[in-house]
Amino acid sequence: MKWLTKIIQIFKIKDLRQKIFFVLMILVIFRVAASIPVPGIDAERLKQFFTNNQLFGLLNIFTGGAMSNLSIVMLGLGPFITATIIMQLLTMIFPQLEALYKEEGERGRQKFNQYARILTVPLAALQSYAMLTLLSRQDVIGPLSTAQWVTSIAVITAGALFLMWLGELISEKGIGNGVSLLIFAGIVSRVPLSISQIIVTYNPAKIPSYLAFIAVALIIVTGVVIINEGRRNIPVSYAKRVRGHRVYGGVSTYLPLNVNPAGVIPIIFALSIMLFPGMVANFLGTSQISWLANLAQSVGQLFQNTWFYGICYFILVVLFTYFYTAVTFDPKNVANNLQKMGGFIPGIRPGQPTSDFLYFILNRVLLFGAFFLGTIAVLPSVVQGATGITAFGFAIGGTALLIIVSVVLETMRQVGSQLTMRDYEGF
């Protein structure tokens, strides 16, 4: 009953209660926006298109069905995530941008995020044009006039910016990471529909498959919790310092290195990259240039191949895990900060040897975390092939399940820190 006591304690604190209700209100607004469609849609053809296309079917899940409804927020947070990826990649090319992101503190981060927001606008406009053109060529939507084109692109672009704003509102005034919570809400919103589909198409002969799927889902949840909470603790000692008549330092603590320091970001990044070739191939598949149309169709079929898609997805997740960790965690900076604070790792000299040691440990811990993320990412295809359960598999298994569990753990951690802070205030 300890959890019930904690929930009661959460809702007794006015500030925390207001933050939770604020987040719930934003999520309701997101779901309402996801139900407002762009005019002129053939709903039946749209549903058939997303059922037959694996890439867009997966993207539809992460937008909470907003894309299959062709709603005003059909792009979800894709343009903002893509803009963030581009900006972080540019930090490896332009030293000034890297300095802005890493060395100029909170003010530099704010300016960096502002650049990402500005870049989101043309990306959202480009993606909305590409999506509308693709659906038009598939006869999902009828011919559009110039005014309708401009209006639709403007509305869909504004919807993407609106979602970005909602995500930042949650991060600023609520609890948890806004972008992650909106993606979480989109995934969870599809779960009741998937469960109802299983109930409607219930077949007693598939009971062993259902039980096997539930067992696999429980194993995945357990693995995600263990990996997300797992860390390698590096012992750190602080030298004694005498100031006046007082002695400071002389304590021992540890520096935690998470097994999965990047969280779900590598999977979201890899998913954005994996969807791009399929979108381009579908866009160019009806081109009047025969060789270009044939090439686009070949690429589209290649990315529909489960083995090719799974291998590429796995490799991208592993690479993005290393890349994102390299951007967010710099062993050299950590070593310098330890040295400035009079800290050292026992048996390791301060400065460059400490940096090399941290890099050595991080690479080995990260290898396990990266392969775990990659395995989780491709697991839905394996589970669906073994159990034959398609809709429920995509809604609950693998990537979606990792995001759900990770977001819940992170949000619980932030709520716990808020409670701890208030305990100290009371003390």
C-alpha positions in Angstrom: 0.0 0.0 0.0 3.1 2.2 -0.1 2.3 3.3 -3.6 -1.3 4.4 -2.6 0.2 6.5 0.2 2.6 8.1 -2.3 -0.3 8.9 -4.7 -2.3 10.5 -1.9 0.8 12.5 -0.9 1.3 13.7 -4.5 -2.3 15.1 -4.7 -2.0 16.7 -1.2 0.8 19.0 -2.5 -0.9 21.9 -4.4 2.0 22.8 -6.7 2.6 19.1 -7.7 -1.2 18.5 -8.2 -1.5 21.6 -10.4 1.5 20.4 -12.6 -0.1 16.9 -13.0 -3.5 18.4 -14.0 -1.7 20.8 -16.4 0.0 17.9 -18.2 -3.3 16.0 -18.4 -5.0 19.1 -19.9 -2.3 19.4 -22.5 -2.6 15.7 -23.4 -6.4 16.2 -23.8 -5.8 19.2 -26.1 -3.4 17.0 -28.2 -5.9 14.2 -28.6 -8.6 16.7 -29.6 -6.3 18.2 -32.2 -5.5 14.7 -33.5 -9.2 14.2 -34.2 -9.6 17.4 -36.4 -9.1 16.3 -40.0 -8.0 18.3 -43.0 -11.0 18.7 -45.4 -11.5 16.6 -48.5 -10.4 13.1 -47.3 -11.6 9.7 -48.5 -11.5 8.0 -45.1 -11.8 4.4 -46.4 -9.0 4.8 -48.9 -6.9 6.5 -46.3 -7.4 3.6 -43.9 -6.6 1.1 -46.6 -3.4 3.0 -47.5 -2.1 2.9 -43.9 -3.0 -0.7 -43.4 -1.0 -1.8 -46.5 2.1 0.4 -45.8 4.3 -0.8 -43.0 6.4 2.4 -42.7 3.4 4.8 -42.6 1.5 2.4 -40.4 4.3 2.6 -37.8 4.5 6.3 -38.1 0.8 6.5 -37.6 1.1 4.8 -34.3 3.7 7.3 -33.0 1.3 10.2 -34.0 -1.5 8.5 -32.1 -3.6 7.9 -35.2 -3.4 11.6 -36.2 -1.9 10.7 -39.6 -4.5 8.1 -40.5 -7.1 10.7 -39.7 -5.1 13.2 -41.8 -5.6 15.6 -38.9 -4.1 19.1 -38.5 -1.3 17.5 -36.4 -0.7 14.7 -38.8 3.1 15.2 -38.8 3.3 14.9 -35.0 6.6 15.9 -33.6 8.5 14.5 -36.6 9.7 17.9 -38.0 10.9 19.1 -34.6 12.8 15.9 -33.9 14.3 16.0 -37.4 15.4 19.6 -36.8 17.0 18.6 -33.5 18.9 15.8 -35.2 20.2 18.1 -37.9 21.3 20.7 -35.3 23.1 18.1 -33.2 24.8 16.7 -36.3 25.9 20.2 -37.2 27.7 20.5 -33.8 30.2 18.0 -35.1 30.9 20.1 -38.2 30.8 23.7 -36.8 32.9 24.3 -33.6 31.0 27.5 -32.9 27.8 25.6 -32.7 29.4 22.9 -30.5 30.7 25.6 -28.1 27.2 27.2 -28.0 25.6 23.9 -27.1 28.2 22.6 -24.6 30.2 25.5 -23.2 27.9 28.5 -22.9 25.6 27.0 -20.3 21.8 27.4 -20.1 21.8 30.6 -22.3 23.6 28.7 -25.0 21.2 25.8 -24.8 18.3 28.2 -25.2 19.8 29.8 -28.3 20.6 26.3 -29.7 17.0 25.2 -29.1 15.7 28.4 -30.8 17.6 27.5 -33.9 16.0 24.1 -33.9 12.6 25.7 -33.6 13.2 28.0 -36.6 14.5 25.0 -38.7 11.3 23.1 -37.8 9.2 25.6 -39.9 10.6 24.8 -43.4 10.9 21.1 -42.5 7.3 20.9 -41.5 6.2 22.8 -44.7 8.3 20.4 -46.8 7.0 17.3 -45.1 3.4 18.4 -45.4 3.8 19.1 -49.1 5.4 15.7 -49.7 2.7 13.9 -47.7 -0.2 15.7 -49.4 1.4 15.0 -52.9 1.9 11.3 -52.0 -1.7 10.9 -50.8 -3.0 12.8 -53.9 -1.1 10.5 -56.2 -2.5 7.5 -54.3 -6.1 8.9 -54.9 -6.6 9.2 -51.1 -7.4 12.9 -51.5 -9.0 14.5 -54.5 -7.3 17.2 -56.7 -6.5 20.4 -54.8 -6.6 23.9 -56.1 -3.7 26.3 -55.5 -5.6 28.0 -52.6 -6.3 24.6 -51.1 -2.7 23.5 -51.4 -1.5 26.7 -49.6 -4.2 26.4 -46.9 -3.5 22.7 -46.2 0.3 23.2 -46.0 -0.1 26.2 -43.8 -2.6 24.4 -41.5 -0.5 21.2 -41.2 2.7 23.3 -40.6 1.0 25.3 -37.9 -0.2 22.0 -36.4 3.4 20.7 -36.1 4.5 24.0 -34.5 1.5 23.8 -32.1 2.6 20.4 -31.0 6.1 21.6 -30.5 4.8 24.4 -28.3 2.6 22.0 -26.3 5.7 19.8 -25.7 7.7 22.8 -24.4 4.9 23.9 -22.2 4.9 20.5 -20.5 8.6 20.6 -20.0 8.5 24.1 -18.6 5.4 24.1 -16.5 4.5 20.5 -15.9 6.2 17.2 -15.0 8.5 15.2 -17.3 9.8 15.7 -20.8 7.1 17.2 -23.1 8.2 15.6 -26.4 8.4 12.2 -24.8 5.1 12.5 -23.0 3.3 13.6 -26.3 4.8 10.6 -28.1 3.8 8.4 -25.1 0.2 9.7 -25.3 0.0 9.0 -29.0 1.1 5.4 -28.5 -1.1 4.7 -25.5 -4.1 6.2 -27.3 -3.9 3.3 -29.9 -3.9 0.5 -27.2 -7.7 0.4 -26.6 -8.3 0.1 -30.3 -5.8 -2.7 -30.7 -7.2 -4.6 -27.8 -10.8 -4.2 -29.2 -9.5 -5.6 -32.6 -8.1 -8.7 -30.8 -11.5 -9.2 -29.0 -13.5 -8.8 -32.2 -11.2 -11.2 -34.1 -10.8 -13.6 -31.1 -10.0 -17.1 -32.1 -9.6 -19.9 -29.4 -7.0 -21.6 -31.5 -4.7 -18.6 -31.0 -4.8 -18.7 -27.2 -1.2 -20.1 -27.0 -0.1 -17.3 -29.2 -1.8 -14.7 -27.0 -0.2 -16.2 -23.9 3.2 -16.3 -25.6 2.9 -12.7 -26.6 1.9 -11.6 -23.0 4.9 -13.6 -21.7 7.2 -11.8 -24.2 5.7 -8.4 -23.3 6.4 -9.0 -19.6 10.0 -10.1 -20.3 10.4 -6.9 -22.4 9.1 -4.7 -19.6 11.4 -6.4 -17.1 14.4 -6.0 -19.4 13.6 -2.3 -20.1 13.3 -1.5 -16.4 16.5 -3.4 -15.5 18.5 -1.7 -18.3 17.1 1.8 -17.7 17.8 1.6 -14.0 21.2 -0.2 -14.4 24.4 1.9 -14.0 28.1 1.4 -13.5 29.3 3.3 -10.4 32.8 4.7 -10.6 34.3 5.5 -7.2 35.3 9.2 -6.7 37.2 10.6 -3.7 37.7 14.3 -2.8 40.9 15.5 -1.2 40.8 17.3 2.1 41.1 21.1 1.9 41.7 23.4 4.9 40.2 26.9 4.8 40.7 28.9 8.0 39.9 26.6 10.8 37.6 24.3 8.8 38.4 21.2 6.8 36.4 20.5 3.6 36.3 17.3 1.4 37.8 14.0 2.4 34.6 12.2 1.4 34.1 9.3 -1.0 31.2 9.0 -3.5 30.7 7.6 -6.9 30.0 8.8 -10.5 27.1 6.9 -12.0 27.3 5.9 -15.7 24.0 4.6 -17.0 23.9 1.5 -19.1 21.5 3.3 -21.3 22.4 7.0 -21.0 20.6 8.0 -24.2 17.2 6.8 -23.2 14.7 6.4 -26.1 16.2 9.3 -28.2 18.3 6.9 -30.4 15.2 4.9 -31.4 13.2 8.1 -32.1 16.1 9.4 -34.2 16.6 6.1 -36.1 12.9 5.9 -36.8 12.8 9.4 -38.3 15.7 8.4 -40.6 14.2 5.0 -41.5 10.9 6.6 -42.5 12.5 9.1 -44.9 13.6 6.8 -47.8 10.2 5.2 -47.8 8.5 8.6 -48.0 10.7 9.7 -50.8 10.2 6.4 -52.7 6.4 6.7 -52.4 6.6 10.3 -53.5 8.6 9.5 -56.6 7.0 6.1 -57.4 4.5 7.7 -59.8 7.0 10.0 -61.5 6.7 10.4 -65.3 10.4 9.6 -65.6 10.5 5.8 -66.0 13.9 5.1 -64.6 13.3 7.3 -61.6 9.9 5.7 -61.0 11.5 2.2 -61.2 14.3 3.2 -58.9 11.8 4.6 -56.4 9.7 1.5 -56.5 12.7 -0.7 -56.0 13.8 1.3 -52.9 10.2 1.2 -51.6 10.1 -2.6 -51.9 13.5 -2.9 -50.3 12.4 -1.0 -47.3 9.3 -3.1 -47.1 11.5 -6.2 -46.8 11.4 -7.2 -43.1 15.1 -8.4 -43.0 16.6 -5.4 -44.7 14.4 -3.0 -42.7 15.3 -4.7 -39.4 19.1 -4.8 -40.0 19.2 -1.1 -41.0 17.0 -0.1 -38.1 19.3 -2.1 -35.7 22.5 -0.5 -37.0 21.0 3.0 -36.9 19.9 2.6 -33.3 23.3 1.4 -32.2 25.1 4.3 -34.1 22.7 6.9 -32.7 23.1 5.6 -29.2 26.9 6.3 -29.4 26.3 9.6 -31.2 23.8 11.0 -28.8 25.9 9.9 -25.8 28.9 11.6 -27.4 26.9 14.8 -27.7 25.5 14.8 -24.2 28.3 13.3 -22.2 31.9 14.5 -22.6 34.5 12.5 -20.5 37.0 15.3 -20.9 34.7 17.9 -19.4 33.8 15.5 -16.5 37.4 14.9 -15.8 38.2 18.6 -15.8 35.3 19.4 -13.5 36.4 16.6 -11.1 39.9 18.1 -11.0 38.6 21.6 -10.3 36.5 20.3 -7.4 39.5 18.4 -6.0 38.0 15.0 -6.9 39.8 12.0 -8.3 39.2 8.3 -9.2 41.4 6.1 -6.8 44.3 4.7 -8.7 43.8 7.1 -11.7 45.7 10.4 -12.1 43.6 13.5 -12.6 43.3 15.2 -16.0 43.8 13.3 -19.2 44.2 9.8 -17.6 40.9 10.2 -15.9 39.3 11.3 -19.2 40.7 8.2 -20.9 39.5 5.9 -18.1 36.0 7.3 -18.3 36.0 7.0 -22.1 37.2 3.3 -21.7 34.4 2.4 -19.2 31.7 4.4 -21.1 32.4 2.6 -24.4 32.1 -0.8 -22.8 28.9 0.0 -20.8 27.4 1.7 -23.8 28.0 -1.3 -26.1 25.6 -3.4 -24.0 23.1 -0.6 -23.8 23.2 0.1 -27.6 22.8 -3.6 -28.5 19.9 -3.8 -26.0 18.2 -0.8 -27.7 18.7 -2.2 -31.1 17.3 -5.6 -30.1 14.2 -3.9 -28.6 13.7 -1.9 -31.8 13.5 -4.9 -34.1 11.7 -7.2 -31.6 8.2 -6.4 -32.8 8.9 -8.0 -36.2 10.2 -11.1 -34.5 7.2 -11.3 -32.1 4.7 -10.8 -34.9 6.3 -13.5 -37.0 6.2 -15.9 -34.1 2.7 -15.1 -32.8 0.9 -13.8 -35.9 -0.5 -10.9 -33.8 0.1 -7.8 -35.9 -1.9 -4.8 -34.6 -1.4 -5.5 -30.9 2.3 -6.2 -31.6 2.9 -2.8 -33.0 0.9 -1.0 -30.3 2.5 -2.7 -27.3 5.7 -4.4 -28.3 9.3 -3.4 -28.9 9.9 0.3 -29.6 6.5 1.5 -28.4 6.9 -0.5 -25.2 10.4 0.8 -24.6 9.1 4.4 -25.0 6.1 3.8 -22.7 8.2 2.2 -19.9 11.0 4.8 -20.2 8.7 7.7 -20.1 6.8 6.3 -17.1 10.1 5.7 -15.2 11.5 9.1 -16.0 8.2 10.8 -15.0 8.1 8.8 -11.7 11.7 9.8 -11.0 10.9 13.5 -11.4 7.8 13.2 -9.2 9.9 11.4 -6.6 12.5 14.2 -6.7 9.7 16.8 -6.2 8.5 14.8 -3.2 12.0 14.5 -1.8 12.6 18.3 -2.2 9.4 19.1 -0.3 10.4 16.6 2.5 13.7 18.6 2.9 11.7 21.8 2.9 9.4 20.5 5.7 12.4 19.3 7.6 
